[in-house]
Amino acid sequence: MKLESPSIRDGEPIPAQHAFCVPDPSSHVRLAENRNPALSWSNLPAGTRSLALICHDPDVPSRPDDVNQEGKEVPADLPRVDFYHWVLVDIDPLTAGVVEGEFANGVTPRGKPGPNSPNGTRQGINGYSSWFADDADMSGNYYGYDGPCPPWNDSVVHHYHFTLYALDLERCPVNGAFGGDDVLAAIEGHILAEARLSATYTLNPRLLS
């Protein structure tokens, strides 16, 4: 099984149009186009009844103490946790991919609707739902794709893994406001094959120079 993209290249930085935030010299960051990348797949295994797609960042700081603080950097040795950027299930295996901007086109403050999404798919909530929980202007359930916005003072470059799972399930057995961990638990034992595409992103000016 193969996963490819005309929008992002494996091992290279994610283009700005697919990010939630981009660098800004006056305010550190500003909101970006936030368009989901185009993806295509091929060579699915026999018996595939549906596909699931998950994008996650495993490099998110486990503590917010130094995050986005002037005069500080988030230390590289701080333990890191997963942050889900896209959880998409019930993809018809007869489709060949997703189009750029089909599932996200711009930042939507206070969240995006779900779980129902184009072509009979369903989307889970991403990590911004909890990240903005205490922000009166941004809090809400963020379904579907929202791109990178790592801390602008993080000392490490973040990695974004797009993983496609071929499943022997016609429908992923999750309901309601499900997330990435829920899907991974639900598809355990039902994965026929998987393929991955990985890219990077940083907002730290020191790492961009």
C-alpha positions in Angstrom: 0.0 0.0 0.0 1.3 3.5 -0.9 0.4 6.9 0.4 1.5 10.0 -1.6 0.8 13.7 -1.7 1.3 16.5 -4.3 1.0 19.0 -1.4 3.7 17.8 1.0 6.9 15.9 0.5 8.1 13.1 2.8 10.6 14.4 5.3 10.4 18.0 4.2 8.7 21.1 5.8 4.9 21.4 5.4 4.0 24.4 3.1 2.5 27.4 4.8 -1.0 27.0 3.2 -1.5 23.7 5.1 -0.6 25.2 8.5 -2.9 26.6 11.2 -0.3 29.4 11.9 2.6 30.9 10.1 5.5 33.1 11.5 4.9 36.8 12.0 7.7 39.2 12.9 5.5 41.5 15.0 3.3 39.0 16.9 5.3 35.8 16.6 2.5 34.0 14.7 -0.7 34.7 12.7 -3.4 32.5 11.4 -2.8 30.8 8.1 -4.8 29.3 5.2 -5.2 26.0 7.0 -6.1 23.9 3.9 -5.9 20.2 4.2 -3.2 18.7 1.9 -4.1 16.6 -1.0 -3.4 12.9 -0.5 -3.7 9.8 -2.8 -3.3 6.1 -2.2 -2.9 3.0 -4.2 -2.2 -0.8 -3.9 -4.7 -1.4 -1.2 -4.7 -5.0 0.1 -7.4 -7.4 -0.8 -10.3 -7.4 1.6 -10.1 -3.7 2.4 -13.6 -2.5 3.3 -12.8 1.0 4.5 -9.8 3.3 5.2 -8.9 5.5 8.2 -6.5 8.4 8.1 -4.8 9.9 11.1 -2.4 12.8 11.3 -0.6 13.3 14.6 2.4 15.3 16.0 4.3 13.3 18.7 6.5 16.3 19.6 4.0 18.4 21.6 5.3 19.6 25.1 3.8 17.6 27.9 3.8 20.7 30.1 2.8 24.3 29.1 5.1 26.1 31.6 7.5 27.6 29.0 5.2 27.4 25.9 5.1 30.7 24.0 6.8 32.7 26.7 9.0 35.6 25.9 12.7 35.1 26.7 12.3 31.3 27.1 12.6 28.2 24.9 10.8 24.9 25.5 13.6 22.6 26.4 14.4 19.7 24.0 14.5 17.2 26.8 11.0 17.9 28.0 8.8 14.7 27.6 6.5 15.0 24.6 2.9 13.8 23.9 0.7 13.2 20.9 -1.4 15.9 19.3 -4.0 14.8 16.7 -4.4 17.1 13.7 -6.8 15.0 11.6 -8.9 11.9 12.3 -10.9 10.7 9.3 -12.7 7.4 9.2 -15.2 5.4 6.9 -13.3 6.4 3.7 -14.6 4.4 0.8 -11.7 2.2 -0.6 -12.9 2.9 -4.1 -11.9 6.5 -3.8 -8.3 7.4 -4.9 -7.6 10.2 -2.4 -8.7 13.6 -1.0 -8.4 17.0 -2.7 -6.5 19.9 -1.2 -9.0 22.1 0.8 -11.8 19.5 0.6 -12.0 19.0 4.4 -10.5 22.3 5.7 -10.1 25.7 4.2 -9.3 28.4 6.7 -9.3 28.6 10.5 -12.8 28.5 12.1 -12.8 30.1 15.6 -14.8 28.2 18.2 -14.6 24.9 16.3 -15.9 23.1 13.3 -19.0 20.9 12.9 -18.8 17.1 12.8 -18.5 14.2 12.8 -20.3 13.8 9.4 -18.1 15.0 6.5 -17.9 14.7 2.7 -18.5 11.5 0.8 -19.9 9.6 3.7 -16.8 9.9 5.9 -16.7 10.9 9.5 -14.2 13.1 11.3 -13.1 13.1 14.9 -12.1 16.0 17.0 -8.5 17.1 16.9 -6.2 18.4 19.6 -7.2 22.1 19.3 -10.5 21.2 21.1 -8.6 20.7 24.3 -5.8 23.3 23.5 -8.4 26.1 23.3 -10.7 24.9 26.1 -9.9 27.9 28.3 -9.9 30.5 25.5 -13.2 32.4 25.4 -12.6 33.4 21.7 -11.5 30.0 20.4 -13.0 27.3 22.6 -15.2 24.6 20.9 -15.1 21.2 19.3 -12.6 21.2 16.3 -13.6 18.4 14.0 -11.5 17.4 11.0 -8.2 18.8 9.8 -6.4 21.7 11.5 -2.8 22.1 10.5 0.4 22.8 12.5 0.9 25.5 15.0 3.7 24.4 17.3 5.0 26.7 20.1 6.9 29.5 18.5 9.6 29.1 21.1 10.0 25.3 20.9 13.6 24.2 20.6 12.7 21.1 18.5 11.2 20.8 15.0 7.9 19.1 15.1 7.0 16.0 13.0 3.6 15.3 11.4 2.8 11.8 10.5 -0.1 11.1 8.1 -0.9 7.4 8.5 -3.5 5.6 6.3 -5.0 2.3 7.6 -6.6 -0.3 5.4 -9.3 -2.0 7.5 -11.5 -5.1 7.2 -14.3 -3.0 8.7 -17.0 -1.3 6.6 -17.6 1.2 9.4 -15.2 2.2 12.2 -16.9 1.3 15.5 -16.7 4.8 17.1 -19.5 7.3 17.8 -20.1 10.8 19.0 -17.1 13.1 19.5 -14.4 10.5 19.0 -10.7 11.3 18.8 -7.5 9.7 17.6 -7.0 7.4 20.6 -10.6 6.1 20.2 -10.0 5.2 16.6 -6.7 3.5 17.2 -8.3 1.4 20.0 -11.3 0.6 17.8 -9.3 -0.6 14.7 -6.9 -2.7 16.7 -6.9 -6.2 15.2 -8.6 -5.0 12.0 -5.7 -3.4 10.2 -4.8 -5.1 6.9 -2.0 -2.7 6.0 -0.8 0.8 6.7 1.2 3.5 4.9 2.8 6.7 6.3 3.9 10.1 5.0 5.8 12.4 7.4 6.7 16.1 7.2 8.0 18.8 9.6 7.1 22.3 10.8 8.5 24.9 13.1 7.6 28.5 14.0 10.8 29.1 16.0 12.8 31.9 14.1 16.0 30.4 15.3 15.3 27.1 13.6 14.0 28.8 10.5 17.2 30.8 9.9 
